[in-house]
Amino acid sequence: MTTQRILLAGATGAVGFELLRLLRARGCFVRTLSRVEANATRLLGLASEVVVADAAEPGAVSGALAGVDTIVSCLGANVSMTLRERRSYHDVDVVANTHLLEAAKRSGTRRFVYLSAQPGPGYAHTRYLAAHLQMEELIRASGISFSFVRPTGIYSALSDMIRMARAGLGTVPGDGLARTNPVHPVDVAEALAEVVAGGPDVLPVGGPDVMTRDEVMRLAFDAVGKKGLIVHVPAGVFRATSVLLAGIHPRLSDLLEFAAAVTTSDSVAPARGTRPLRAYFAEVAGARGCKSPGEG
Ligand SMILES: NC(=O)c1ccc[n+]([C@@H]2O[C@H](COP(=O)([O-])OP(=O)(O)OC[C@H]3O[C@@H](n4cnc5c(N)ncnc54)[C@H](OP(=O)(O)O)[C@@H]3O)[C@@H](O)[C@H]2O)c1
């Protein structure tokens, strides 16, 4: 049997790193691609080859797909409320992944597996989700074999709730009653690994438990052993702030628009994941400095 040769973009990310471990355990050749040199040091010794480049820059990844038969992209702009990077979701997710798609076409890459996001009627129109759906369309039109894995919220994106819980105050947009079944990064990585060689065009991935947004916040309070207080902030406040920030900080503007919509409408996908949020929160709460499990 020939060894599968894979380019894994976004290998330093919450999902990408878990997938790297799974693929290497299977004996695949994995060349990683990520952007920040310091983050990529944790890949040394695990990946077969490590490439560091900003894929959103023209020409930066033109040779990255040489000699690989499959690309798996977990590359995307981070979804935490960080002020570090200002580029919009379109300018990272669509631009960088389009560069990879173009390089894949030139290199004769056989398959493109893309980590997208589960769309829901209440938030599919937002700029964050639209960037994922636009990228799906570009891959679909390329003629390359593909699978799109679409998770709901990934637990790593909820880690900030532990910080809020420690402070005893949890802010939840809207009335807190919208339902979701977030999913563990390892469960998402397993779904990606399952479709690397072939699989359905679209694979939605939800976690084991459907909860309201208030119940998610209460789980965070439980993890730190506090009763805590939930404050419901009108979603309009997030939307208005998003509009104000549009020209100043496009990333934060996109994220606030998405947060206002996704937390006030249902985001539920078939329950493929098995790992419960309660255990993940307990692990984050127990980790020094609130790092997410797996974070370096
Ligand atoms: N988190 C969620 O709740 C959630 C839910 C559904 C879908 N998704 C989607 O899943 C994908 C991965 O999510 P995640 O939470 O694993 O993300 P993450 O932890 O922020 O990881 C993102 C990865 O992409 C890399 N990257 C970002 N910009 C890059 C660029 N310009 N050039 C090269 N590499 C770049 C990062 O590299 P560096 O470490 O070098 O920055 C990192 O390896 C994203 O597209 C996200 O939208 C996330």
The ligand as a Tripos MOL2 file, in Angstrom:
@<TRIPOS>MOLECULE
LIG
   48    52     1     0     0
SMALL
NO_CHARGES

@<TRIPOS>ATOM
      1 N1        -13.6610   27.3350   16.5880 N.am      1 LIG1
      2 C1        -14.9320   27.1280   16.2220 C.2       1 LIG1
      3 O1        -15.8860   27.2150   17.0290 O.2       1 LIG1
      4 C2        -15.2370   26.7820   14.7940 C.ar      1 LIG1
      5 C3        -16.4940   26.2910   14.4720 C.ar      1 LIG1
      6 C4        -16.7690   25.9450   13.1480 C.ar      1 LIG1
      7 C5        -15.7820   26.1140   12.1930 C.ar      1 LIG1
      8 N2        -14.5590   26.6090   12.5400 N.ar      1 LIG1
      9 C6        -13.5640   26.8240   11.4930 C.3       1 LIG1
     10 O2        -12.5610   25.8290   11.5790 O.3       1 LIG1
     11 C7        -11.3030   26.3700   11.1410 C.3       1 LIG1
     12 C8        -10.2440   26.0670   12.1940 C.3       1 LIG1
     13 O3        -10.7170   26.4750   13.4450 O.3       1 LIG1
     14 P1         -9.7700   26.3940   14.7310 P.3       1 LIG1
     15 O4        -10.6160   26.7890   15.8790 O.co2     1 LIG1
     16 O5         -9.0010   25.1290   14.7480 O.co2     1 LIG1
     17 O6         -8.7860   27.6100   14.3720 O.3       1 LIG1
     18 P2         -7.4400   28.0810   15.0790 P.3       1 LIG1
     19 O7         -7.1690   27.3060   16.3250 O.co2     1 LIG1
     20 O8         -7.4890   29.5650   15.1600 O.co2     1 LIG1
     21 O9         -6.3280   27.6410   13.9870 O.3       1 LIG1
     22 C9         -6.2260   28.2960   12.7660 C.3       1 LIG1
     23 C10        -5.0570   27.7250   11.9930 C.3       1 LIG1
     24 O10        -4.9520   28.4260   10.7360 O.3       1 LIG1
     25 C11        -3.6130   28.9450   10.6200 C.3       1 LIG1
     26 N3         -3.6520   30.2030    9.8580 N.ar      1 LIG1
     27 C12        -4.4610   31.2610   10.0720 C.ar      1 LIG1
     28 N4         -4.2130   32.2310    9.1770 N.ar      1 LIG1
     29 C13        -3.2170   31.7550    8.3730 C.ar      1 LIG1
     30 C14        -2.5300   32.2760    7.2550 C.ar      1 LIG1
     31 N5         -2.8010   33.4970    6.7870 N.pl3     1 LIG1
     32 N6         -1.5620   31.5110    6.6570 N.ar      1 LIG1
     33 C15        -1.2540   30.2760    7.1410 C.ar      1 LIG1
     34 N7         -1.8950   29.7250    8.2030 N.ar      1 LIG1
     35 C16        -2.8580   30.4580    8.8070 C.ar      1 LIG1
     36 C17        -3.1430   29.1540   12.0400 C.3       1 LIG1
     37 O11        -1.7230   29.2130   12.0490 O.3       1 LIG1
     38 P3         -0.9080   30.0570   13.1900 P.3       1 LIG1
     39 O12        -0.9330   29.2150   14.4410 O.co2     1 LIG1
     40 O13         0.4310   30.1510   12.6210 O.co2     1 LIG1
     41 O14        -1.6340   31.3550   13.3570 O.co2     1 LIG1
     42 C18        -3.7100   27.8970   12.7040 C.3       1 LIG1
     43 O15        -2.8920   26.7900   12.3990 O.3       1 LIG1
     44 C19       -11.5470   27.8690   10.9060 C.3       1 LIG1
     45 O16       -11.7270   28.1240    9.5540 O.3       1 LIG1
     46 C20       -12.8370   28.1480   11.6680 C.3       1 LIG1
     47 O17       -13.5930   29.2190   11.1120 O.3       1 LIG1
     48 C21       -14.2510   26.9190   13.8120 C.ar      1 LIG1
@<TRIPOS>BOND
     1     1     2 1
     2     2     3 2
     3     2     4 1
     4     4     5 ar
     5     4    48 ar
     6     5     6 ar
     7     6     7 ar
     8     7     8 ar
     9     8     9 1
    10     8    48 ar
    11     9    10 1
    12     9    46 1
    13    10    11 1
    14    11    12 1
    15    11    44 1
    16    12    13 1
    17    13    14 1
    18    14    15 2
    19    14    16 1
    20    14    17 1
    21    17    18 1
    22    18    19 2
    23    18    20 1
    24    18    21 1
    25    21    22 1
    26    22    23 1
    27    23    24 1
    28    23    42 1
    29    24    25 1
    30    25    26 1
    31    25    36 1
    32    26    27 ar
    33    26    35 ar
    34    27    28 ar
    35    28    29 ar
    36    29    30 ar
    37    29    35 ar
    38    30    31 1
    39    30    32 ar
    40    32    33 ar
    41    33    34 ar
    42    34    35 ar
    43    36    37 1
    44    36    42 1
    45    37    38 1
    46    38    39 2
    47    38    40 1
    48    38    41 1
    49    42    43 1
    50    44    45 1
    51    44    46 1
    52    46    47 1
@<TRIPOS>SUBSTRUCTURE
     1 LIG1         1 GROUP 0 **** ****
